[in-house]
Amino acid sequence: MSGSVRSYAAVDLGASSGRVMVGRVGPGSLELSEAHRFPNRPVRVPEGLRWDILGLYAGVLEGLRAAGPVDSVGIDSWAVDYGLLGADGALLGNPVHYRDSRTEGVAEKVWATVPAGELYAATGLQYAPFNTLYQLAAARGTAQLAQAKRLLLIPDLLTYWLTGEQGTELTNASTTQLVDPRTRDWAHGVAERLDIDLALFAPLRRPGDPAGVLRPEVLAETGLTGPVAVTAVGSHDTASAVAAVPAGDERFAYICTGTWSLAGLELDAPVLTEESRAANFTNELGLDGTVRYLRNIMGLWLLQECLRAWGGPDLDELLTEAAGVPALRSVVDAGDAAFLAPGRMPERIAEACRASGQPVPVSRAEVTRCILDSLALAHCKAVEDAQRLAGRPADVVHVVGGGTRNALLCQLTADACGLPVVAGPTEAAALGNVLVQARAHGLVGDLAGMRRLLVGTQPLTRYEPRGGTQRWRAAQDRLART
């Protein structure tokens, strides 16, 4: 590419859709546009729930064709899931979806060998039934795992297909529960005790490392002219999103919103205390030696599933109606694993309210308001708990990701936290992806410099807290008693 502005393709894969975005970066400038968006529809087959990885790869290729000439490509996606390759490098089967039921009851079997407290002290990762560690334990004895010579996490698998090069990007590897967040290397002791062969994993890469160049066949299919570099980015989408938080200093909390809400702090070192484990906080790795200290909250999945059950009503109209529903009439635990599986979400929310002795939401607007109040309450609890457990105060909450479009949720989060909320950017993961590529090419400086560029170029909306936090405290107490 000629001139002082360079173009980067950010492949950003979420749990319900994928997109290829093009970022154009120059001195003091950053522009992002969408080249192609495509659905990500899991498929239920007789053996369980699987990702349509070939459909995703086809979407990536189509997106690169639409993107036009670029200097580099980077890929980020959701965490924990993987593909297994045989000795010839071929994929042995469609990757298993993290919502598949195969990990039910597996954690207890793992803890019989490595107790939960020891596992947390070694890896710093919160308990989630779908962590890669538990998936591997569930897969033990299967024909696929017996044949496998390589395990590649989803972004690394797609990178391999694009380049022919294999690697394991560190921020995503840190979600496997097989990485020591202090050494930023594999937790060899844990893997040995659980008989997990770390040789299955390709060598670790860091964000900004070269990951190869597009294969000639990929160039021919996309119409691109080589060589086109592929750059390792924060390949866990949350790592890229947190890198794109437009913070002015370290006294901030963040909430990455989308299908999930990830709420917490950016720290210099992990928090591995028993109190932190009991609060179900995770220590995932970020850019430049940082730790993403956060709690997973069910997020807008709750609303997405309701919208699907209702046949896709107009969301803006629904949110307007929900704003008129009395606040905090009914709330549920937005982190409850009972809401993890798809299906019957409006009924399940109503059942949870009924079981806790609260008014049962009946109309769509009432269910929506229950979800948004519950999410704001969970956001507040996570932000407050993170500050207490890490000993790090926050003066502002940055909300990034798809939830920034939901003004009611942003305002309710500010109200619940009693702190100003700065919402934006919406496409945080794609922007973080682009900026890591641009930094690898010397166009931007350190993490603080990346964030200054975001503040100067991206639209941000500020929400001030209203009405005091007393009613939110009362709702939290009510929920704690159920």
C-alpha positions as CSV (number, residue, x, y, z in Angstrom):
1,M,0.0,0.0,0.0
2,S,1.3,3.5,-0.8
3,G,1.0,6.7,1.3
4,S,0.9,7.2,5.0
5,V,-2.5,5.5,5.5
6,R,-2.5,1.7,5.7
7,S,-5.4,-0.7,5.6
8,Y,-6.0,-3.7,7.8
9,A,-8.6,-6.4,7.7
10,A,-10.0,-7.4,11.1
11,V,-11.8,-10.7,11.1
12,D,-14.1,-10.5,14.2
13,L,-16.1,-13.6,14.9
14,G,-18.9,-13.5,17.5
15,A,-21.1,-16.3,18.8
16,S,-24.0,-15.3,16.5
17,S,-22.3,-13.5,13.6
18,G,-19.0,-12.8,11.9
19,R,-17.7,-9.7,10.2
20,V,-14.7,-8.6,8.2
21,M,-14.0,-4.9,9.0
22,V,-11.4,-2.7,7.3
23,G,-9.5,-0.3,9.4
24,R,-7.6,2.6,7.8
25,V,-4.9,4.0,10.1
26,G,-2.7,7.1,9.5
27,P,-1.1,9.8,11.6
28,G,-3.9,10.8,14.1
29,S,-6.6,9.0,12.0
30,L,-8.5,5.8,12.4
31,E,-11.5,4.8,10.3
32,L,-13.4,1.6,10.4
33,S,-15.8,0.3,7.8
34,E,-17.7,-3.0,7.3
35,A,-16.7,-5.1,4.3
36,H,-18.8,-8.1,4.9
37,R,-21.1,-9.6,7.7
38,F,-22.3,-13.1,7.8
39,P,-24.3,-15.3,10.2
40,N,-22.7,-17.8,12.6
41,R,-25.3,-20.5,13.0
42,P,-24.4,-23.5,15.1
43,V,-25.8,-26.9,13.9
44,R,-27.2,-29.6,16.1
45,V,-26.3,-33.0,14.8
46,P,-26.9,-36.4,16.4
47,E,-23.6,-36.2,18.4
48,G,-24.4,-32.7,19.7
49,L,-24.0,-29.0,19.1
50,R,-21.3,-28.1,16.6
51,W,-19.9,-24.9,14.9
52,D,-20.2,-24.6,11.2
53,I,-16.5,-23.9,10.8
54,L,-16.5,-24.3,7.0
55,G,-19.3,-21.7,6.7
56,L,-17.3,-19.4,8.9
57,Y,-14.2,-19.8,6.8
58,A,-16.2,-19.2,3.6
59,G,-17.5,-16.0,5.2
60,V,-13.9,-14.9,6.0
61,L,-12.8,-15.5,2.4
62,E,-15.8,-13.6,1.1
63,G,-15.0,-10.8,3.5
64,L,-11.4,-10.6,2.4
65,R,-12.6,-10.4,-1.2
66,A,-14.9,-7.6,-0.3
67,A,-12.2,-5.8,1.7
68,G,-9.9,-5.2,-1.2
69,P,-6.2,-4.5,-0.9
70,V,-4.9,-4.6,2.7
71,D,-1.5,-4.6,4.4
72,S,-2.4,-7.3,7.0
73,V,-5.1,-9.5,8.3
74,G,-5.9,-10.3,12.0
75,I,-8.4,-12.7,13.4
76,D,-10.3,-12.6,16.8
77,S,-13.2,-14.8,18.0
78,W,-14.9,-16.2,21.1
79,A,-12.8,-18.2,23.4
80,V,-12.3,-21.8,24.6
81,D,-13.4,-23.8,21.5
82,Y,-11.0,-25.6,19.2
83,G,-10.5,-27.9,16.3
84,L,-8.4,-31.1,16.2
85,L,-6.1,-31.9,13.4
86,G,-4.8,-35.3,12.3
87,A,-1.2,-36.1,11.4
88,D,-1.8,-34.8,7.8
89,G,-3.0,-31.4,9.1
90,A,-6.6,-32.1,8.2
91,L,-9.5,-31.2,10.5
92,L,-10.9,-34.3,12.2
93,G,-14.4,-32.9,12.8
94,N,-16.5,-29.9,13.3
95,P,-15.5,-28.0,16.5
96,V,-17.8,-28.7,19.5
97,H,-19.8,-25.7,20.6
98,Y,-19.2,-24.5,24.2
99,R,-22.9,-24.8,24.9
100,D,-22.9,-28.5,24.1
101,S,-23.9,-30.7,27.0
102,R,-20.8,-32.9,27.0
103,T,-19.1,-31.0,29.9
104,E,-22.0,-31.5,32.3
105,G,-20.6,-33.0,35.5
106,V,-17.1,-33.0,34.2
107,A,-15.7,-30.3,36.5
108,E,-16.3,-32.4,39.6
109,K,-14.3,-35.3,38.0
110,V,-11.4,-32.9,37.3
111,W,-11.5,-31.5,40.8
112,A,-11.1,-35.0,42.2
113,T,-7.6,-34.9,40.8
114,V,-6.8,-31.2,41.1
115,P,-9.1,-29.5,43.7
116,A,-10.8,-26.3,42.5
117,G,-8.8,-24.2,44.9
118,E,-5.5,-25.5,43.6
119,L,-6.6,-25.1,40.0
120,Y,-7.5,-21.5,40.6
121,A,-4.3,-20.8,42.4
122,A,-2.4,-22.2,39.4
123,T,-4.4,-20.8,36.5
124,G,-6.4,-17.9,37.9
125,L,-9.4,-18.9,35.7
126,Q,-12.9,-18.7,37.0
127,Y,-15.1,-21.8,36.9
128,A,-17.1,-22.1,33.7
129,P,-18.3,-25.6,32.6
130,F,-17.1,-25.0,29.1
131,N,-13.5,-24.1,29.8
132,T,-11.2,-25.9,27.3
133,L,-9.7,-27.9,30.2
134,Y,-13.1,-29.4,30.9
135,Q,-13.8,-29.9,27.2
136,L,-10.6,-31.9,26.9
137,A,-11.5,-34.0,30.0
138,A,-14.9,-34.7,28.4
139,A,-13.3,-35.7,25.1
140,R,-10.9,-38.2,26.7
141,G,-11.4,-41.6,25.2
142,T,-12.9,-40.3,22.0
143,A,-11.7,-41.4,18.6
144,Q,-11.0,-37.8,17.5
145,L,-8.8,-36.9,20.5
146,A,-6.9,-40.2,20.1
147,Q,-6.1,-39.4,16.5
148,A,-5.3,-35.7,17.1
149,K,-1.8,-34.5,16.6
150,R,-2.7,-30.8,17.0
151,L,-5.3,-28.6,18.8
152,L,-5.9,-25.2,17.4
153,L,-8.2,-22.6,19.0
154,I,-10.8,-21.2,16.6
155,P,-8.8,-18.0,15.5
156,D,-5.6,-20.1,15.2
157,L,-7.4,-22.7,13.1
158,L,-8.6,-20.1,10.6
159,T,-5.2,-18.5,10.6
160,Y,-3.7,-21.9,9.8
161,W,-6.1,-22.3,6.9
162,L,-5.2,-18.9,5.6
163,T,-1.4,-19.3,6.0
164,G,-0.4,-22.9,6.5
165,E,1.3,-21.8,9.7
166,Q,0.3,-23.1,13.2
167,G,0.5,-21.1,16.5
168,T,-1.4,-20.5,19.7
169,E,-2.1,-16.9,20.5
170,L,-1.6,-16.1,24.2
171,T,-4.7,-14.1,25.1
172,N,-7.0,-16.8,23.9
173,A,-4.8,-19.6,25.3
174,S,-5.3,-18.0,28.7
175,T,-9.0,-19.0,28.6
176,T,-8.1,-22.7,28.3
177,Q,-7.4,-23.0,32.1
178,L,-4.0,-24.4,31.1
179,V,-1.9,-21.1,31.3
180,D,-0.2,-19.7,34.4
181,P,-1.1,-16.0,34.4
182,R,2.0,-15.1,36.4
183,T,4.5,-16.7,34.0
184,R,2.3,-16.1,30.9
185,D,3.3,-19.7,29.9
186,W,1.6,-23.1,30.1
187,A,0.7,-24.4,33.5
188,H,2.8,-27.6,33.1
189,G,2.0,-29.0,36.6
190,V,-1.8,-28.8,36.0
191,A,-1.5,-30.4,32.6
192,E,0.7,-33.2,33.9
193,R,-1.6,-34.0,36.8
194,L,-4.6,-34.2,34.5
195,D,-2.8,-36.1,31.8
196,I,-3.2,-33.4,29.2
197,D,-0.5,-33.4,26.5
198,L,0.6,-29.8,26.0
199,A,2.4,-31.0,22.8
200,L,-1.1,-30.9,21.2
201,F,-0.8,-27.1,21.3
202,A,1.2,-25.1,18.7
203,P,3.9,-22.7,20.0
204,L,2.6,-19.6,21.8
205,R,2.4,-16.3,19.9
206,R,1.9,-12.8,21.4
207,P,-0.3,-10.1,20.0
208,G,1.7,-8.3,17.2
209,D,3.7,-11.4,16.3
210,P,3.8,-12.4,12.6
211,A,1.5,-15.3,11.9
212,G,2.5,-16.0,8.2
213,V,1.3,-14.7,4.9
214,L,-1.8,-15.6,2.8
215,R,-1.3,-18.8,0.9
216,P,-1.3,-18.5,-3.0
217,E,-4.7,-20.4,-3.1
218,V,-6.2,-17.8,-0.7
219,L,-4.8,-14.9,-2.8
220,A,-6.4,-16.5,-5.9
221,E,-9.8,-16.9,-4.2
222,T,-9.9,-13.5,-2.6
223,G,-8.4,-11.5,-5.5
224,L,-5.7,-10.0,-3.3
225,T,-2.2,-9.4,-4.5
226,G,0.5,-10.9,-2.2
227,P,2.4,-10.9,-0.1
228,V,-0.3,-10.2,2.5
229,A,0.8,-10.6,6.1
230,V,-1.3,-12.2,8.8
231,T,-0.6,-10.8,12.2
232,A,-1.5,-12.3,15.6
233,V,-3.8,-9.9,17.5
234,G,-5.5,-10.3,20.8
235,S,-7.3,-13.2,19.3
236,H,-9.8,-13.6,22.2
237,D,-12.3,-11.0,21.1
238,T,-12.5,-9.6,24.7
239,A,-8.7,-9.0,24.7
240,S,-9.1,-7.0,21.5
241,A,-12.1,-5.2,22.9
242,V,-10.3,-4.2,26.2
243,A,-7.4,-3.0,24.2
244,A,-9.9,-0.6,22.5
245,V,-11.3,0.8,25.8
246,P,-10.8,4.6,25.3
247,A,-9.5,5.2,28.9
248,G,-7.4,8.2,29.9
249,D,-5.8,6.6,32.9
250,E,-5.8,3.3,34.9
251,R,-8.7,4.3,37.2
252,F,-11.4,2.7,35.0
253,A,-13.6,-0.4,34.9
254,Y,-14.8,-1.9,31.7
255,I,-17.8,-3.9,30.5
256,C,-17.5,-5.6,27.1
257,T,-21.1,-6.2,26.1
258,G,-22.6,-8.5,23.5
259,T,-23.8,-12.1,23.8
260,W,-21.8,-12.0,27.0
261,S,-21.0,-9.2,29.4
262,L,-17.4,-9.3,30.7
263,A,-17.0,-6.8,33.5
264,G,-13.9,-5.9,35.5
265,L,-10.6,-4.1,35.6
266,E,-7.3,-4.1,33.7
267,L,-4.5,-5.0,36.1
268,D,-0.7,-5.5,36.1
269,A,-0.8,-8.8,38.0
270,P,-3.4,-11.5,38.6
271,V,-5.5,-11.8,41.8
272,L,-5.3,-15.5,42.8
273,T,-6.8,-15.4,46.3
274,E,-9.4,-17.8,47.6
275,E,-11.8,-14.8,48.0
276,S,-11.3,-14.0,44.3
277,R,-12.1,-17.7,43.4
278,A,-15.2,-17.7,45.5
279,A,-16.4,-14.5,43.8
280,N,-15.8,-16.3,40.4
281,F,-13.5,-13.8,38.9
282,T,-11.1,-14.8,36.1
283,N,-7.6,-13.6,35.3
284,E,-7.2,-13.7,31.5
285,L,-4.2,-12.2,29.7
286,G,-4.3,-9.0,27.7
287,L,-1.9,-6.8,25.8
288,D,1.5,-5.7,27.1
289,G,1.6,-7.8,30.2
290,T,-1.9,-6.8,31.4
291,V,-4.4,-9.0,33.1
292,R,-8.1,-8.9,32.3
293,Y,-9.6,-9.3,35.8
294,L,-13.3,-9.9,35.1
295,R,-16.5,-11.8,35.7
296,N,-18.5,-13.5,33.0
297,I,-22.2,-12.4,33.0
298,M,-24.8,-14.0,30.8
299,G,-25.2,-10.7,28.9
300,L,-27.5,-9.9,26.0
301,W,-27.8,-13.6,25.3
302,L,-30.9,-13.4,27.6
303,L,-32.5,-10.8,25.4
304,Q,-31.3,-12.4,22.1
305,E,-33.0,-15.6,23.1
306,C,-36.2,-13.9,24.0
307,L,-36.2,-12.0,20.7
308,R,-35.8,-15.3,18.9
309,A,-38.6,-16.9,20.9
310,W,-40.9,-13.9,20.0
311,G,-40.2,-14.1,16.3
312,G,-37.9,-11.1,16.1
313,P,-39.9,-8.0,17.1
314,D,-38.6,-4.5,16.5
315,L,-35.9,-4.0,19.2
316,D,-36.1,-0.2,19.3
317,E,-39.9,-0.3,19.9
318,L,-39.4,-2.9,22.6
319,L,-36.8,-0.9,24.4
320,T,-39.0,2.2,24.3
321,E,-41.8,0.2,25.9
322,A,-39.4,-1.3,28.5
323,A,-38.2,2.1,29.5
324,G,-41.8,2.8,30.7
325,V,-42.0,-0.3,32.9
326,P,-41.4,0.3,36.6
327,A,-37.8,-0.2,37.5
328,L,-36.5,-3.2,39.5
329,R,-40.0,-4.8,39.8
330,S,-38.4,-8.2,39.2
331,V,-34.7,-9.2,38.8
332,V,-32.9,-12.5,38.2
333,D,-29.3,-13.6,38.6
334,A,-27.8,-12.8,35.2
335,G,-24.8,-15.0,35.9
336,D,-26.9,-18.1,36.7
337,A,-25.8,-21.1,34.6
338,A,-29.5,-22.0,34.4
339,F,-29.7,-19.5,31.5
340,L,-26.8,-20.9,29.6
341,A,-28.6,-23.3,27.3
342,P,-30.8,-22.0,24.4
343,G,-34.6,-22.2,24.3
344,R,-37.7,-21.1,26.3
345,M,-35.9,-18.0,27.7
346,P,-39.0,-15.9,28.4
347,E,-40.6,-18.8,30.3
348,R,-37.4,-19.6,32.2
349,I,-37.0,-15.9,33.3
350,A,-40.7,-16.0,34.4
351,E,-40.1,-19.2,36.3
352,A,-37.0,-17.8,38.1
353,C,-39.1,-14.7,39.2
354,R,-41.9,-17.0,40.4
355,A,-39.5,-19.2,42.3
356,S,-38.0,-16.2,44.1
357,G,-41.4,-14.8,45.1
358,Q,-41.2,-11.7,42.8
359,P,-43.8,-10.4,40.4
360,V,-43.8,-12.5,37.3
361,P,-43.2,-10.5,34.1
362,V,-45.9,-11.1,31.6
363,S,-45.6,-8.8,28.6
364,R,-42.6,-8.6,26.3
365,A,-41.7,-5.2,27.7
366,E,-41.8,-6.4,31.3
367,V,-39.5,-9.4,30.4
368,T,-37.2,-7.0,28.6
369,R,-37.1,-4.6,31.5
370,C,-36.4,-7.5,33.9
371,I,-33.4,-8.6,31.8
372,L,-32.0,-5.1,31.5
373,D,-32.4,-4.3,35.2
374,S,-30.8,-7.7,36.0
375,L,-27.9,-7.0,33.7
376,A,-27.3,-3.6,35.1
377,L,-27.4,-5.1,38.6
378,A,-24.9,-7.8,37.6
379,H,-22.6,-5.2,36.0
380,C,-22.6,-3.1,39.2
381,K,-21.9,-6.1,41.4
382,A,-19.0,-7.2,39.2
383,V,-17.5,-3.7,39.1
384,E,-17.8,-3.3,42.8
385,D,-16.4,-6.7,43.6
386,A,-13.5,-6.3,41.2
387,Q,-12.5,-3.0,42.9
388,R,-12.7,-4.6,46.4
389,L,-10.8,-7.8,45.5
390,A,-8.1,-6.1,43.5
391,G,-7.7,-3.0,45.7
392,R,-8.0,-0.8,42.6
393,P,-10.6,2.0,42.6
394,A,-12.5,3.1,39.4
395,D,-13.8,6.5,38.7
396,V,-15.6,5.7,35.4
397,V,-17.1,2.6,33.7
398,H,-16.3,2.1,30.0
399,V,-18.9,0.1,28.1
400,V,-17.7,-1.2,24.7
401,G,-19.2,-3.6,22.2
402,G,-22.7,-4.2,20.9
403,G,-24.4,-3.2,24.1
404,T,-23.4,0.4,23.5
405,R,-26.3,0.7,21.1
406,N,-28.7,-0.1,24.0
407,A,-29.0,3.4,25.6
408,L,-31.4,2.1,28.3
409,L,-28.9,-0.6,29.4
410,C,-26.1,2.0,29.5
411,Q,-28.1,4.4,31.6
412,L,-29.3,1.7,33.9
413,T,-25.7,0.5,34.4
414,A,-24.6,4.1,35.3
415,D,-27.5,4.3,37.7
416,A,-26.7,1.0,39.4
417,C,-23.0,1.6,39.7
418,G,-23.3,5.3,40.8
419,L,-20.6,6.1,38.3
420,P,-20.5,7.8,34.9
421,V,-20.6,5.4,32.0
422,V,-18.8,6.2,28.8
423,A,-20.2,4.1,25.9
424,G,-18.2,3.3,22.8
425,P,-16.8,2.2,20.6
426,T,-19.4,-0.3,19.4
427,E,-17.0,-2.3,17.3
428,A,-14.3,-2.4,20.0
429,A,-13.0,-5.9,19.2
430,A,-12.5,-5.0,15.5
431,L,-10.8,-1.7,16.5
432,G,-8.5,-3.4,19.0
433,N,-7.7,-6.0,16.3
434,V,-6.8,-3.2,13.8
435,L,-4.7,-1.2,16.2
436,V,-2.5,-4.2,17.1
437,Q,-1.9,-4.8,13.4
438,A,-1.1,-1.1,13.0
439,R,1.2,-1.1,16.0
440,A,3.1,-4.1,14.5
441,H,3.7,-1.9,11.4
442,G,4.9,1.0,13.6
443,L,1.9,3.3,13.0
444,V,0.8,3.6,16.7
445,G,2.7,3.4,19.9
446,D,2.0,1.8,23.2
447,L,-1.4,0.8,24.7
448,A,-1.9,4.3,26.0
449,G,-1.2,5.7,22.5
450,M,-3.7,3.3,21.0
451,R,-6.3,4.6,23.4
452,R,-5.5,8.3,22.8
453,L,-6.1,7.6,19.1
454,L,-9.5,6.1,19.9
455,V,-10.6,9.0,22.1
456,G,-9.7,11.4,19.2
457,T,-11.4,9.5,16.5
458,Q,-14.4,7.5,17.8
459,P,-17.9,8.7,18.9
460,L,-18.4,8.2,22.6
461,T,-21.6,8.8,24.7
462,R,-21.5,9.7,28.4
463,Y,-24.3,8.7,30.8
464,E,-24.4,10.3,34.3
465,P,-25.9,8.3,37.2
466,R,-29.4,9.2,38.3
467,G,-31.4,8.8,41.4
468,G,-28.9,7.3,43.9
469,T,-28.0,3.7,44.3
470,Q,-30.3,2.8,47.3
471,R,-33.0,1.1,45.3
472,W,-30.3,-0.9,43.4
473,R,-28.8,-2.0,46.8
474,A,-32.2,-3.1,47.9
475,A,-32.7,-5.1,44.7
476,Q,-29.3,-6.7,45.2
477,D,-30.2,-7.7,48.7
478,R,-33.5,-9.1,47.5
479,L,-31.7,-11.2,44.9
480,A,-29.1,-12.4,47.4
481,R,-31.9,-13.8,49.7
482,T,-33.4,-15.9,46.9
